[in-house]
Amino acid sequence: MKLLSYSLLLLVALVLTGCGEEEVQPKPYAYHRIDLPERAYQRFDSILCPYSFDYPVASVIEAVANAENPCWMNIRYPALNATIYLSYIAIGPKATLNAMVAETQRLTYKHVVKASSIEEKTISRPEARQFGVLYEVGGAAASATQFYITDSTQHFLRGSLYFYSKPQPDSLAMVIDYVLEDVRHLVESFAWK
């Protein structure tokens, strides 16, 4: 009888302690909050380079060490962990326009393995001697955008945007859109001298 009453008391205690507790739920994954810099631009205009353009105040222009040309540079976003790489090449017998356009296309379409889309936007401003293509790469590709601008006779500028993090389009979407807007502004404000 005592054993039955102890067993009943233990059962009641277990039932009472099991009631009223919240069910444990796993927490959903979240991403870090990213504070985007206020959008403002300044002009890049060097006597060494045959071009000028607007670039974001929130970025830093850095010369490329050991570059083939003093007009090779990086536009680095320290707060966003991103860089726009710019390579200038003078068109000539060693570097033909067709070869440079083909190389840009080859480098862009190397990302097709991870890209969900590659959208080509033609740049055509004959009055300013500016022709080219802006490639917007969607998905988990390493480069979110690439472009080239040329006057088709003397000058060729190639650009590409890379982030120094694992390409996750969901977590980087806001930052990619932000920097892509800066790339579009760079292309629109670009001028040959």
C-alpha positions as CSV (number, residue, x, y, z in Angstrom):
1,M,0.0,0.0,0.0
2,K,2.8,2.4,0.9
3,L,4.5,1.5,-2.4
4,L,1.4,2.3,-4.3
5,S,0.9,5.7,-2.5
6,Y,4.6,6.6,-3.1
7,S,4.3,5.6,-6.8
8,L,1.1,7.7,-7.1
9,L,2.7,10.7,-5.4
10,L,5.8,10.4,-7.7
11,L,3.5,10.2,-10.8
12,V,1.5,13.3,-9.6
13,A,4.8,15.2,-9.0
14,L,6.1,14.4,-12.4
15,V,2.9,15.4,-14.1
16,L,2.9,18.8,-12.2
17,T,6.5,19.6,-12.9
18,G,6.0,18.7,-16.6
19,C,3.1,21.2,-16.9
20,G,3.5,24.9,-17.6
21,E,6.9,24.8,-19.2
22,E,7.3,26.4,-22.6
23,E,8.2,24.2,-25.6
24,V,11.8,24.8,-26.7
25,Q,12.0,26.0,-30.3
26,P,15.2,26.4,-32.3
27,K,16.0,30.0,-33.2
28,P,15.8,31.0,-36.8
29,Y,19.1,31.9,-38.6
30,A,19.7,35.7,-38.8
31,Y,22.1,37.9,-40.6
32,H,24.2,40.7,-39.1
33,R,22.7,44.2,-39.4
34,I,24.5,46.2,-42.1
35,D,24.4,49.9,-41.9
36,L,24.8,51.2,-45.5
37,P,26.8,54.5,-45.8
38,E,24.9,57.6,-46.9
39,R,25.2,57.9,-50.7
40,A,27.4,60.8,-51.9
41,Y,30.0,61.0,-54.7
42,Q,33.2,62.7,-55.5
43,R,35.1,63.1,-58.8
44,F,38.2,61.1,-59.8
45,D,40.2,63.1,-62.3
46,S,43.9,62.3,-62.5
47,I,46.4,63.8,-65.0
48,L,47.9,60.3,-65.3
49,C,44.7,58.6,-66.6
50,P,42.7,59.4,-69.8
51,Y,39.4,59.2,-68.0
52,S,37.4,60.6,-65.1
53,F,34.3,59.3,-63.1
54,D,32.4,59.8,-59.9
55,Y,33.0,57.4,-57.1
56,P,31.4,57.0,-53.6
57,V,32.7,59.1,-50.7
58,A,32.3,55.9,-48.6
59,S,35.0,54.2,-50.7
60,V,38.8,54.6,-51.1
61,I,40.7,54.6,-54.3
62,E,43.9,52.5,-54.1
63,A,46.6,52.2,-56.7
64,V,47.4,48.6,-57.8
65,A,50.9,47.7,-56.8
66,N,53.0,46.2,-59.6
67,A,50.4,47.1,-62.1
68,E,51.1,47.1,-65.8
69,N,49.6,50.6,-66.0
70,P,49.4,53.5,-63.4
71,C,45.7,53.8,-64.2
72,W,44.9,50.4,-62.7
73,M,43.1,50.9,-59.4
74,N,40.8,49.5,-56.9
75,I,37.8,51.2,-55.4
76,R,37.6,49.6,-52.0
77,Y,34.6,49.8,-49.6
78,P,36.1,49.1,-46.1
79,A,32.8,49.0,-44.3
80,L,31.2,46.7,-46.8
81,N,34.1,44.3,-47.5
82,A,33.8,44.9,-51.2
83,T,36.1,46.1,-54.0
84,I,35.6,47.4,-57.6
85,Y,38.7,46.5,-59.6
86,L,39.4,48.8,-62.6
87,S,41.9,47.9,-65.3
88,Y,42.8,50.4,-68.1
89,I,44.5,49.2,-71.3
90,A,45.4,51.3,-74.3
91,I,44.2,49.7,-77.5
92,G,47.0,48.8,-79.9
93,P,48.7,45.9,-81.7
94,K,49.3,44.0,-78.5
95,A,45.9,44.6,-77.0
96,T,43.2,44.7,-79.7
97,L,39.7,45.7,-79.0
98,N,38.2,42.3,-80.0
99,A,40.7,40.5,-77.8
100,M,39.8,42.6,-74.7
101,V,36.1,42.4,-75.3
102,A,36.4,38.6,-75.7
103,E,38.5,38.4,-72.5
104,T,35.9,40.4,-70.5
105,Q,33.1,38.1,-71.8
106,R,35.1,35.0,-70.9
107,L,35.8,36.2,-67.4
108,T,32.2,37.2,-66.9
109,Y,30.8,33.9,-68.2
110,K,33.1,31.9,-66.0
111,H,30.6,32.7,-63.3
112,V,27.8,31.0,-65.2
113,V,28.3,27.8,-63.1
114,K,27.1,29.6,-59.9
115,A,25.1,32.4,-61.4
116,S,21.3,32.3,-61.6
117,S,21.4,35.0,-64.3
118,I,23.7,37.2,-66.3
119,E,22.0,40.3,-67.6
120,E,23.8,42.4,-70.2
121,K,23.1,46.1,-70.4
122,T,24.6,47.9,-73.4
123,I,26.4,51.2,-72.9
124,S,26.1,53.3,-76.1
125,R,26.8,57.0,-75.9
126,P,28.3,57.9,-79.3
127,E,28.4,61.6,-78.6
128,A,30.8,60.9,-75.6
129,R,32.7,58.1,-77.5
130,Q,31.5,55.5,-74.9
131,F,30.6,52.0,-75.8
132,G,30.5,48.8,-73.7
133,V,28.5,46.4,-71.6
134,L,27.5,46.2,-68.0
135,Y,27.0,42.6,-66.8
136,E,24.8,42.1,-63.8
137,V,25.4,38.7,-62.4
138,G,22.7,37.2,-60.2
139,G,22.9,34.2,-57.8
140,A,25.9,32.9,-55.8
141,A,28.6,34.0,-58.2
142,A,31.8,35.4,-56.9
143,S,31.4,38.6,-58.9
144,A,28.1,40.5,-58.7
145,T,28.9,42.7,-61.7
146,Q,31.4,43.3,-64.4
147,F,31.7,45.9,-67.1
148,Y,33.8,47.5,-69.8
149,I,33.8,50.9,-71.4
150,T,35.7,51.8,-74.6
151,D,35.9,54.5,-77.1
152,S,36.6,51.7,-79.6
153,T,39.8,53.2,-81.0
154,Q,42.3,54.1,-78.2
155,H,41.0,53.3,-74.7
156,F,39.5,50.3,-72.9
157,L,38.5,50.2,-69.2
158,R,37.4,46.9,-67.5
159,G,35.7,46.8,-64.1
160,S,34.6,44.0,-61.8
161,L,33.0,43.9,-58.3
162,Y,33.9,41.3,-55.7
163,F,33.0,40.8,-52.1
164,Y,35.4,39.3,-49.6
165,S,32.9,36.9,-48.1
166,K,31.1,33.7,-49.2
167,P,28.7,34.6,-52.0
168,Q,25.3,34.2,-50.4
169,P,22.8,36.2,-52.4
170,D,20.2,36.3,-49.6
171,S,22.5,37.8,-47.0
172,L,24.3,40.1,-49.4
173,A,21.3,41.3,-51.5
174,M,21.0,44.6,-49.8
175,V,24.8,45.4,-50.1
176,I,25.0,44.1,-53.7
177,D,22.1,46.4,-54.6
178,Y,23.8,49.3,-52.9
179,V,27.2,48.9,-54.6
180,L,25.5,48.0,-57.9
181,E,23.9,51.4,-57.8
182,D,27.4,53.0,-57.3
183,V,28.7,51.0,-60.3
184,R,25.8,52.2,-62.4
185,H,26.6,55.8,-61.3
186,L,30.3,55.3,-62.1
187,V,29.4,54.1,-65.6
188,E,26.9,57.0,-66.2
189,S,29.4,59.7,-64.9
190,F,32.4,58.2,-66.8
191,A,34.1,60.5,-69.3
192,W,37.1,60.1,-71.6
193,K,39.5,63.0,-71.7
